[in-house]
Every structure is written in C-alpha cells, then in structure tokens.
Amino acid sequence: MTHTAIGKFTVTSWDEKTVYQADDETIEMGGAHYPARGFTSATVEYAYTGDVAGRGVESSLISYNGEHAAPTLGFLAFEGSIDGHEGSVVLRATGEHAGMHVTGRMEIVEGLGTGGLANARGYAELEIAGHSDDGYPITFHYTLD
C-alpha cells in the first residue's frame, strides 16, 4: 500500500562553488553571482517538519543556462521520521530550475535506508516558486515492505 506524507522544509545552510564556467558572464540571484552558462557544486542542509520530520544534507550539481531551464542532480541523505517511522534514507534527486523556480523529484535509493525506513521505497516531489522564509512543501509517496 502506498502512503503519502506531507512536510515542509527550510534551508539551514548553502555552500555553492563554481565548477565550470563557459564564459565570463554571470547571473545574480538572491545577492549571489553564478555562471550564466556552466555548473556548480552545492552542499545544502535542510530541516524538515510535519509528517516528514528531521534533517537532511544534499550534495548536488547545478547547471546554469542563462534564462533557460537547466537540470540539477544530486543525492540527499535524510535522517528523521516519515509518518512516525524513524530512520534514514538516501534519495537520488533530479530536477530543473529557471531562476528561482525549481521542480524536482527524489527517489529513494534501495538498500541505503536504516531503522524503520530500511525497507522504504518511493519518491518525493517538490515545486518551489521563489524564496520563502517559511519553508517549502514536500510530498513523499512511499511503501514499507
């Protein structure tokens, strides 16, 4: 049976560094400058509340392509609880962003869970439209074997 857990997450830290820049052009978002065309490496930490409660750390590669949507990919290690099931899972994250608009999907990597989430399978979806100090919604769809 597939379950749905709804939570909210906030960004608690963000460290992003340029890996490749195609030219000297940059774009500015939120007071920071990024390559207009290229990609970066980011380590981001999150806090989760709601049916999804705990903390996570994500290592990502984020591409930039001027004003066009650009792909992102990474892995997120989550520790906490999902609907009261305590443990940890690792999720493979894919998505895209265009400015401050982000869509993404994270799939649980089988075999890397612990505790009550050791046998979790499923995915989470998110959509972010701009900056929010109050956090961003996230929805998990999962099964426990």
OpenMM code with the backbone's topology and positions (N, CA, C; nanometers):
from openmm import Vec3, app, unit

residues = "MET THR HIS THR ALA ILE GLY LYS PHE THR VAL THR SER TRP ASP GLU LYS THR VAL TYR GLN ALA ASP ASP GLU THR ILE GLU MET GLY GLY ALA HIS TYR PRO ALA ARG GLY PHE THR SER ALA THR VAL GLU TYR ALA TYR THR GLY ASP VAL ALA GLY ARG GLY VAL GLU SER SER LEU ILE SER TYR ASN GLY GLU HIS ALA ALA PRO THR LEU GLY PHE LEU ALA PHE GLU GLY SER ILE ASP GLY HIS GLU GLY SER VAL VAL LEU ARG ALA THR GLY GLU HIS ALA GLY MET HIS VAL THR GLY ARG MET GLU ILE VAL GLU GLY LEU GLY THR GLY GLY LEU ALA ASN ALA ARG GLY TYR ALA GLU LEU GLU ILE ALA GLY HIS SER ASP ASP GLY TYR PRO ILE THR PHE HIS TYR THR LEU ASP".split()
positions = [
    Vec3(0.0834, -0.1179, 0.0000),
    Vec3(0.0000, 0.0000, 0.0000),
    Vec3(0.0887, 0.1253, 0.0000),
    Vec3(0.0590, 0.2182, -0.0879),
    Vec3(0.1346, 0.3430, -0.0954),
    Vec3(0.0775, 0.4446, 0.0025),
    Vec3(0.1667, 0.5068, 0.0788),
    Vec3(0.1298, 0.6095, 0.1760),
    Vec3(0.1778, 0.7449, 0.1250),
    Vec3(0.1140, 0.8501, 0.1736),
    Vec3(0.1549, 0.9861, 0.1398),
    Vec3(0.1866, 1.0617, 0.2674),
    Vec3(0.3019, 1.1256, 0.2724),
    Vec3(0.3426, 1.2075, 0.3868),
    Vec3(0.3740, 1.3476, 0.3356),
    Vec3(0.3168, 1.4469, 0.4025),
    Vec3(0.3357, 1.5854, 0.3607),
    Vec3(0.4155, 1.6590, 0.4673),
    Vec3(0.5174, 1.7272, 0.4239),
    Vec3(0.6000, 1.8035, 0.5165),
    Vec3(0.6386, 1.9369, 0.4578),
    Vec3(0.7220, 2.0048, 0.5328),
    Vec3(0.7753, 2.1336, 0.4904),
    Vec3(0.9240, 2.1325, 0.5216),
    Vec3(1.0043, 2.1932, 0.4343),
    Vec3(1.1475, 2.2008, 0.4626),
    Vec3(1.1971, 2.3439, 0.4510),
    Vec3(1.3017, 2.3723, 0.5282),
    Vec3(1.3712, 2.5004, 0.5199),
    Vec3(1.5184, 2.4725, 0.4940),
    Vec3(1.5830, 2.5649, 0.4294),
    Vec3(1.7268, 2.5558, 0.4044),
    Vec3(1.7980, 2.6128, 0.5262),
    Vec3(1.8880, 2.5319, 0.5875),
    Vec3(1.9620, 2.5793, 0.7045),
    Vec3(2.1044, 2.6212, 0.6696),
    Vec3(2.1588, 2.5704, 0.5598),
    Vec3(2.2884, 2.6191, 0.5112),
    Vec3(2.3023, 2.5869, 0.3632),
    Vec3(2.3822, 2.6685, 0.2939),
    Vec3(2.4004, 2.6532, 0.1491),
    Vec3(2.5431, 2.6939, 0.1153),
    Vec3(2.6181, 2.6015, 0.0565),
    Vec3(2.7551, 2.6296, 0.0136),
    Vec3(2.7684, 2.5862, -0.1321),
    Vec3(2.7799, 2.6828, -0.2229),
    Vec3(2.7832, 2.6542, -0.3666),
    Vec3(2.9087, 2.7144, -0.4285),
    Vec3(2.9783, 2.6334, -0.5075),
    Vec3(3.1025, 2.6768, -0.5710),
    Vec3(3.0984, 2.6450, -0.7210),
    Vec3(3.1518, 2.7348, -0.8009),
    Vec3(3.1572, 2.7138, -0.9453),
    Vec3(3.2570, 2.6035, -0.9786),
    Vec3(3.2133, 2.5080, -1.0605),
    Vec3(3.2993, 2.4011, -1.1111),
    Vec3(3.3444, 2.4347, -1.2525),
    Vec3(3.2500, 2.4805, -1.3351),
    Vec3(3.2801, 2.5122, -1.4749),
    Vec3(3.2010, 2.6352, -1.5161),
    Vec3(3.2673, 2.7258, -1.5864),
    Vec3(3.2029, 2.8458, -1.6388),
    Vec3(3.2433, 2.8610, -1.7842),
    Vec3(3.1437, 2.8631, -1.8756),
    Vec3(3.1709, 2.8657, -2.0195),
    Vec3(3.2297, 2.9982, -2.0669),
    Vec3(3.1977, 3.1068, -1.9970),
    Vec3(3.2485, 3.2388, -2.0350),
    Vec3(3.2499, 3.3275, -1.9109),
    Vec3(3.2725, 3.4560, -1.9281),
    Vec3(3.2825, 3.5474, -1.8136),
    Vec3(3.1480, 3.6000, -1.7649),
    Vec3(3.0405, 3.5662, -1.8343),
    Vec3(2.9086, 3.6165, -1.7956),
    Vec3(2.8601, 3.5489, -1.6681),
    Vec3(2.7940, 3.6287, -1.5823),
    Vec3(2.7339, 3.5749, -1.4602),
    Vec3(2.5903, 3.6238, -1.4498),
    Vec3(2.5134, 3.5559, -1.3651),
    Vec3(2.3781, 3.5996, -1.3316),
    Vec3(2.3725, 3.6187, -1.1808),
    Vec3(2.2825, 3.7050, -1.1369),
    Vec3(2.2678, 3.7329, -0.9944),
    Vec3(2.1328, 3.6810, -0.9473),
    Vec3(2.1344, 3.6032, -0.8390),
    Vec3(2.0116, 3.5546, -0.7762),
    Vec3(2.0308, 3.5619, -0.6257),
    Vec3(1.9403, 3.6283, -0.5596),
    Vec3(1.9454, 3.6350, -0.4145),
    Vec3(2.0732, 3.6971, -0.3604),
    Vec3(2.1325, 3.7875, -0.4358),
    Vec3(2.2540, 3.8538, -0.3910),
    Vec3(2.3825, 3.7791, -0.4220),
    Vec3(2.3726, 3.6605, -0.4807),
    Vec3(2.4917, 3.5817, -0.5160),
    Vec3(2.5055, 3.5768, -0.6679),
    Vec3(2.6282, 3.5585, -0.7143),
    Vec3(2.6547, 3.5502, -0.8581),
    Vec3(2.6896, 3.4066, -0.8966),
    Vec3(2.6326, 3.3625, -1.0089),
    Vec3(2.6511, 3.2270, -1.0598),
    Vec3(2.6901, 3.2359, -1.2068),
    Vec3(2.7513, 3.1299, -1.2618),
    Vec3(2.7849, 3.1346, -1.4048),
    Vec3(2.6574, 3.1422, -1.4888),
    Vec3(2.6570, 3.2269, -1.5907),
    Vec3(2.5412, 3.2340, -1.6804),
    Vec3(2.5274, 3.1034, -1.7582),
    Vec3(2.6416, 3.0437, -1.7919),
    Vec3(2.6435, 2.9136, -1.8589),
    Vec3(2.7546, 2.8325, -1.7942),
    Vec3(2.7179, 2.7240, -1.7285),
    Vec3(2.8152, 2.6402, -1.6603),
    Vec3(2.7468, 2.5573, -1.5536),
    Vec3(2.8263, 2.5106, -1.4556),
    Vec3(2.7648, 2.4376, -1.3454),
    Vec3(2.8444, 2.4555, -1.2175),
    Vec3(2.7738, 2.4294, -1.1068),
    Vec3(2.8307, 2.4458, -0.9738),
    Vec3(2.8122, 2.3178, -0.8940),
    Vec3(2.8824, 2.3105, -0.7830),
    Vec3(2.8667, 2.2027, -0.6855),
    Vec3(2.8137, 2.2670, -0.5581),
    Vec3(2.7091, 2.2084, -0.5003),
    Vec3(2.6491, 2.2670, -0.3802),
    Vec3(2.6295, 2.1614, -0.2727),
    Vec3(2.6569, 2.2006, -0.1492),
    Vec3(2.6209, 2.1213, -0.0321),
    Vec3(2.5168, 2.2026, 0.0434),
    Vec3(2.3989, 2.1430, 0.0607),
    Vec3(2.2864, 2.2143, 0.1204),
    Vec3(2.2318, 2.1315, 0.2360),
    Vec3(2.2046, 2.1974, 0.3489),
    Vec3(2.1453, 2.1309, 0.4646),
    Vec3(2.0030, 2.1818, 0.4830),
    Vec3(1.9147, 2.0894, 0.5261),
    Vec3(1.7726, 2.1191, 0.5392),
    Vec3(1.7208, 2.0755, 0.6759),
    Vec3(1.6132, 2.1404, 0.7207),
    Vec3(1.5350, 2.0969, 0.8363),
    Vec3(1.3937, 2.0684, 0.7855),
    Vec3(1.3347, 1.9573, 0.8318),
    Vec3(1.2026, 1.9141, 0.7871),
    Vec3(1.1057, 1.9117, 0.9046),
    Vec3(0.9807, 1.9504, 0.8796),
    Vec3(0.8750, 1.9446, 0.9805),
    Vec3(0.7488, 1.8864, 0.9175),
    Vec3(0.6559, 1.8429, 1.0018),
    Vec3(0.5311, 1.7845, 0.9547),
    Vec3(0.5385, 1.6333, 0.9585),
    Vec3(0.4679, 1.5666, 0.8667),
    Vec3(0.4730, 1.4200, 0.8578),
    Vec3(0.6129, 1.3722, 0.8214),
    Vec3(0.6920, 1.4604, 0.7623),
    Vec3(0.8327, 1.4351, 0.7305),
    Vec3(0.9124, 1.5258, 0.8237),
    Vec3(0.9771, 1.4674, 0.9263),
    Vec3(1.0451, 1.5482, 1.0283),
    Vec3(1.1885, 1.5003, 1.0449),
    Vec3(1.2823, 1.5932, 1.0466),
    Vec3(1.4221, 1.5561, 1.0660),
    Vec3(1.5137, 1.6548, 0.9978),
    Vec3(1.6274, 1.6021, 0.9523),
    Vec3(1.7249, 1.6877, 0.8850),
    Vec3(1.7815, 1.6131, 0.7655),
    Vec3(1.8380, 1.6886, 0.6731),
    Vec3(1.8973, 1.6276, 0.5549),
    Vec3(2.0157, 1.7076, 0.5062),
    Vec3(2.1036, 1.6394, 0.4355),
    Vec3(2.2157, 1.7068, 0.3696),
    Vec3(2.2217, 1.6557, 0.2259),
    Vec3(2.2324, 1.7499, 0.1317),
    Vec3(2.2313, 1.7160, -0.0105),
    Vec3(2.3598, 1.7641, -0.0763),
    Vec3(2.4138, 1.6797, -0.1622),
    Vec3(2.5269, 1.7162, -0.2463),
    Vec3(2.4760, 1.7174, -0.3900),
    Vec3(2.4863, 1.8331, -0.4561),
    Vec3(2.4245, 1.8497, -0.5878),
    Vec3(2.5185, 1.9126, -0.6888),
    Vec3(2.4905, 1.8848, -0.8144),
    Vec3(2.5473, 1.9581, -0.9267),
    Vec3(2.4329, 2.0386, -0.9870),
    Vec3(2.4549, 2.1683, -1.0031),
    Vec3(2.3510, 2.2586, -1.0511),
    Vec3(2.4020, 2.3257, -1.1782),
    Vec3(2.3308, 2.3046, -1.2884),
    Vec3(2.3727, 2.3679, -1.4136),
    Vec3(2.3010, 2.5014, -1.4309),
    Vec3(2.3624, 2.5877, -1.5083),
    Vec3(2.3057, 2.7189, -1.5405),
    Vec3(2.3146, 2.7375, -1.6908),
    Vec3(2.2043, 2.7872, -1.7486),
    Vec3(2.1983, 2.8057, -1.8930),
    Vec3(2.1256, 2.9359, -1.9247),
    Vec3(2.1779, 3.0455, -1.8738),
    Vec3(2.1170, 3.1754, -1.8993),
    Vec3(1.9747, 3.1817, -1.8484),
    Vec3(1.8843, 3.2207, -1.9342),
    Vec3(1.7431, 3.2349, -1.8968),
    Vec3(1.6636, 3.1059, -1.9189),
    Vec3(1.7278, 3.0002, -1.9632),
    Vec3(1.6589, 2.8753, -1.9937),
    Vec3(1.6585, 2.7822, -1.8725),
    Vec3(1.5623, 2.6909, -1.8686),
    Vec3(1.5590, 2.5901, -1.7624),
    Vec3(1.6844, 2.5043, -1.7724),
    Vec3(1.7404, 2.4698, -1.6572),
    Vec3(1.8654, 2.3937, -1.6546),
    Vec3(1.8540, 2.2802, -1.5529),
    Vec3(1.9113, 2.1628, -1.5823),
    Vec3(1.8977, 2.0472, -1.4942),
    Vec3(1.9859, 2.0541, -1.3693),
    Vec3(1.9384, 1.9837, -1.2666),
    Vec3(2.0144, 1.9630, -1.1434),
    Vec3(2.0117, 1.8142, -1.1116),
    Vec3(2.1133, 1.7668, -1.0401),
    Vec3(2.1121, 1.6288, -0.9931),
    Vec3(2.1951, 1.6189, -0.8664),
    Vec3(2.1602, 1.5213, -0.7831),
    Vec3(2.2340, 1.5056, -0.6586),
    Vec3(2.1815, 1.3913, -0.5746),
    Vec3(2.2364, 1.3815, -0.4543),
    Vec3(2.1924, 1.2837, -0.3558),
    Vec3(2.1643, 1.3555, -0.2252),
    Vec3(2.0571, 1.3124, -0.1578),
    Vec3(2.0158, 1.3692, -0.0302),
    Vec3(2.0128, 1.2590, 0.0744),
    Vec3(2.0829, 1.2792, 0.1855),
    Vec3(2.0762, 1.1875, 0.2995),
    Vec3(1.9796, 1.2483, 0.4006),
    Vec3(1.8690, 1.1781, 0.4284),
    Vec3(1.7663, 1.2246, 0.5222),
    Vec3(1.7701, 1.1383, 0.6470),
    Vec3(1.7692, 1.2017, 0.7645),
    Vec3(1.7601, 1.1322, 0.8930),
    Vec3(1.6440, 1.1910, 0.9702),
    Vec3(1.5557, 1.1046, 1.0190),
    Vec3(1.4415, 1.1531, 1.0950),
    Vec3(1.3279, 1.0545, 1.0887),
    Vec3(1.2069, 1.1052, 1.0656),
    Vec3(1.0906, 1.0171, 1.0589),
    Vec3(0.9995, 1.0587, 0.9443),
    Vec3(0.9361, 0.9587, 0.8870),
    Vec3(0.8337, 0.9789, 0.7859),
    Vec3(0.7105, 0.9077, 0.8379),
    Vec3(0.6054, 0.9842, 0.8661),
    Vec3(0.4833, 0.9289, 0.9270),
    Vec3(0.5143, 0.8486, 1.0531),
    Vec3(0.6104, 0.8925, 1.1332),
    Vec3(0.6442, 0.8262, 1.2588),
    Vec3(0.7417, 0.7111, 1.2466),
    Vec3(0.7809, 0.6739, 1.1273),
    Vec3(0.8795, 0.5671, 1.1064),
    Vec3(1.0187, 0.6300, 1.1127),
    Vec3(1.0934, 0.6000, 1.2189),
    Vec3(1.2254, 0.6611, 1.2429),
    Vec3(1.3347, 0.5875, 1.1669),
    Vec3(1.4281, 0.6622, 1.1124),
    Vec3(1.5420, 0.6025, 1.0442),
    Vec3(1.6045, 0.7009, 0.9477),
    Vec3(1.6693, 0.6464, 0.8467),
    Vec3(1.7309, 0.7314, 0.7449),
    Vec3(1.7112, 0.6687, 0.6077),
    Vec3(1.7140, 0.7536, 0.5066),
    Vec3(1.7099, 0.7097, 0.3672),
    Vec3(1.8008, 0.8009, 0.2857),
    Vec3(1.8447, 0.7500, 0.1730),
    Vec3(1.9180, 0.8304, 0.0758),
    Vec3(1.8293, 0.8418, -0.0474),
    Vec3(1.8191, 0.9627, -0.1002),
    Vec3(1.7369, 0.9877, -0.2175),
    Vec3(1.8228, 1.0422, -0.3310),
    Vec3(1.7939, 0.9949, -0.4509),
    Vec3(1.8586, 1.0479, -0.5718),
    Vec3(1.7692, 1.1595, -0.6244),
    Vec3(1.8246, 1.2793, -0.6346),
    Vec3(1.7462, 1.3971, -0.6713),
    Vec3(1.7741, 1.4394, -0.8148),
    Vec3(1.6665, 1.4625, -0.8900),
    Vec3(1.6770, 1.5185, -1.0242),
    Vec3(1.5754, 1.6312, -1.0357),
    Vec3(1.6056, 1.7289, -1.1150),
    Vec3(1.5117, 1.8387, -1.1317),
    Vec3(1.5634, 1.9396, -1.2304),
    Vec3(1.4978, 2.0553, -1.2295),
    Vec3(1.5436, 2.1654, -1.3119),
    Vec3(1.5032, 2.2961, -1.2467),
    Vec3(1.5749, 2.4000, -1.2848),
    Vec3(1.5436, 2.5322, -1.2318),
    Vec3(1.5557, 2.6353, -1.3423),
    Vec3(1.4760, 2.7380, -1.3282),
    Vec3(1.4826, 2.8557, -1.4149),
    Vec3(1.4694, 2.9746, -1.3203),
    Vec3(1.5809, 3.0378, -1.2911),
    Vec3(1.5796, 3.1444, -1.1916),
    Vec3(1.5445, 3.0872, -1.0556),
    Vec3(1.4433, 3.1427, -0.9918),
    Vec3(1.4026, 3.0976, -0.8583),
    Vec3(1.2897, 2.9947, -0.8640),
    Vec3(1.2557, 2.9435, -0.9817),
    Vec3(1.1529, 2.8398, -0.9936),
    Vec3(1.2213, 2.7043, -1.0076),
    Vec3(1.1896, 2.6133, -0.9159),
    Vec3(1.2544, 2.4819, -0.9109),
    Vec3(1.1480, 2.3731, -0.9083),
    Vec3(1.1654, 2.2693, -0.9887),
    Vec3(1.0841, 2.1484, -0.9780),
    Vec3(1.1792, 2.0315, -0.9590),
    Vec3(1.1343, 1.9323, -0.8829),
    Vec3(1.2230, 1.8194, -0.8591),
    Vec3(1.1505, 1.6941, -0.8166),
    Vec3(1.2210, 1.5851, -0.8319),
    Vec3(1.1738, 1.4536, -0.7894),
    Vec3(1.2922, 1.3838, -0.7246),
    Vec3(1.2673, 1.3206, -0.6105),
    Vec3(1.3715, 1.2476, -0.5391),
    Vec3(1.3236, 1.1047, -0.5171),
    Vec3(1.4019, 1.0085, -0.5636),
    Vec3(1.3661, 0.8678, -0.5497),
    Vec3(1.4531, 0.8025, -0.4437),
    Vec3(1.3897, 0.7255, -0.3552),
    Vec3(1.4631, 0.6552, -0.2501),
    Vec3(1.5554, 0.5524, -0.3142),
    Vec3(1.6822, 0.5528, -0.2731),
    Vec3(1.7806, 0.4557, -0.3215),
    Vec3(1.7683, 0.3312, -0.2339),
    Vec3(1.7254, 0.2209, -0.2928),
    Vec3(1.7058, 0.0972, -0.2171),
    Vec3(1.8376, 0.0463, -0.1608),
    Vec3(1.8315, -0.0073, -0.0383),
    Vec3(1.9477, -0.0672, 0.0253),
    Vec3(2.0277, 0.0282, 0.1114),
    Vec3(1.9942, 0.1586, 0.1110),
    Vec3(2.0696, 0.2555, 0.1900),
    Vec3(1.9911, 0.3090, 0.3094),
    Vec3(1.8711, 0.2564, 0.3339),
    Vec3(1.7904, 0.3007, 0.4469),
    Vec3(1.8296, 0.2312, 0.5760),
    Vec3(1.7914, 0.2926, 0.6892),
    Vec3(1.8175, 0.2341, 0.8210),
    Vec3(1.6915, 0.2413, 0.9065),
    Vec3(1.6924, 0.1647, 1.0169),
    Vec3(1.5838, 0.1698, 1.1142),
    Vec3(1.4492, 0.1398, 1.0519),
    Vec3(1.3480, 0.2159, 1.0922),
    Vec3(1.2126, 0.1969, 1.0417),
    Vec3(1.1951, 0.2349, 0.8965),
    Vec3(1.2977, 0.2919, 0.8355),
    Vec3(1.2926, 0.3285, 0.6935),
    Vec3(1.3824, 0.2397, 0.6078),
    Vec3(1.4358, 0.1330, 0.6680),
    Vec3(1.5305, 0.0451, 0.5976),
    Vec3(1.4717, -0.0125, 0.4692),
    Vec3(1.3429, -0.0432, 0.4697),
    Vec3(1.2801, -0.1040, 0.3523),
    Vec3(1.1900, -0.0069, 0.2769),
    Vec3(1.2063, 0.1216, 0.3008),
    Vec3(1.1226, 0.2214, 0.2338),
    Vec3(1.1542, 0.2258, 0.0847),
    Vec3(1.0488, 0.2428, 0.0081),
    Vec3(1.0594, 0.2623, -0.1363),
    Vec3(0.9667, 0.3769, -0.1729),
    Vec3(1.0030, 0.4516, -0.2736),
    Vec3(0.9137, 0.5577, -0.3171),
    Vec3(0.9877, 0.6814, -0.3615),
    Vec3(0.9161, 0.7930, -0.3591),
    Vec3(0.9716, 0.9170, -0.4124),
    Vec3(0.9072, 1.0376, -0.3446),
    Vec3(0.9710, 1.1503, -0.3609),
    Vec3(0.9174, 1.2780, -0.3140),
    Vec3(0.9156, 1.3752, -0.4307),
    Vec3(0.8207, 1.4668, -0.4267),
    Vec3(0.8108, 1.5693, -0.5297),
    Vec3(0.8094, 1.7065, -0.4640),
    Vec3(0.8651, 1.8034, -0.5348),
    Vec3(0.8603, 1.9399, -0.4831),
    Vec3(0.8546, 2.0388, -0.5971),
    Vec3(0.7983, 2.1541, -0.5671),
    Vec3(0.7965, 2.2657, -0.6610),
    Vec3(0.8133, 2.3927, -0.5791),
    Vec3(0.9098, 2.4740, -0.6185),
    Vec3(0.9408, 2.5975, -0.5474),
    Vec3(0.9269, 2.7127, -0.6458),
    Vec3(0.8498, 2.8132, -0.6069),
    Vec3(0.8329, 2.9316, -0.6911),
    Vec3(0.8754, 3.0539, -0.6102),
    Vec3(1.0042, 3.0827, -0.6099),
    Vec3(1.0550, 3.1985, -0.5375),
    Vec3(1.1033, 3.1649, -0.3984),
    Vec3(1.1576, 3.2642, -0.3303),
    Vec3(1.2144, 3.2474, -0.1965),
    Vec3(1.1050, 3.2534, -0.0903),
    Vec3(1.1187, 3.1710, 0.0148),
    Vec3(1.0253, 3.1723, 0.1271),
    Vec3(1.1016, 3.1496, 0.2566),
    Vec3(1.0878, 3.2406, 0.3517),
    Vec3(1.1468, 3.2206, 0.4844),
    Vec3(1.0667, 3.1199, 0.5656),
    Vec3(0.9420, 3.0915, 0.5240),
    Vec3(0.8545, 2.9987, 0.5959),
    Vec3(0.8742, 2.8539, 0.5548),
    Vec3(0.9529, 2.8269, 0.4524),
    Vec3(0.9781, 2.6906, 0.4081),
    Vec3(0.9013, 2.6564, 0.2821),
    Vec3(0.9247, 2.5342, 0.2373),
    Vec3(0.8699, 2.4868, 0.1113),
    Vec3(0.8025, 2.3514, 0.1327),
    Vec3(0.6875, 2.3273, 0.0667),
    Vec3(0.6196, 2.1985, 0.0833),
    Vec3(0.6922, 2.0855, 0.0102),
    Vec3(0.6823, 1.9663, 0.0683),
    Vec3(0.7363, 1.8460, 0.0050),
    Vec3(0.6390, 1.7321, 0.0326),
    Vec3(0.6154, 1.6476, -0.0667),
    Vec3(0.5232, 1.5352, -0.0535),
    Vec3(0.5965, 1.4061, -0.0853),
    Vec3(0.5938, 1.3114, 0.0104),
    Vec3(0.6526, 1.1789, -0.0087),
    Vec3(0.5419, 1.0790, -0.0409),
    Vec3(0.5672, 0.9925, -0.1374),
    Vec3(0.4809, 0.8787, -0.1702),
    Vec3(0.5682, 0.7558, -0.1484),
    Vec3(0.5296, 0.6686, -0.0551),
    Vec3(0.6207, 0.5605, -0.0173),
    Vec3(0.5457, 0.4345, 0.0252),
    Vec3(0.6207, 0.3249, 0.0235),
    Vec3(0.5744, 0.1978, 0.0793),
    Vec3(0.6819, 0.1469, 0.1739),
    Vec3(0.6405, 0.0646, 0.2694),
    Vec3(0.7333, -0.0024, 0.3599),
    Vec3(0.7091, -0.1515, 0.3465),
    Vec3(0.8104, -0.2262, 0.3059),
    Vec3(0.7950, -0.3718, 0.2889),
    Vec3(0.8097, -0.4427, 0.4219),
] * unit.nanometer
topology = app.Topology()
chain = topology.addChain("A")
for resn in residues:
    res = topology.addResidue(resn, chain)
    for name in ("N", "CA", "C"):
        topology.addAtom(name, app.Element.getBySymbol(name[0]), res)
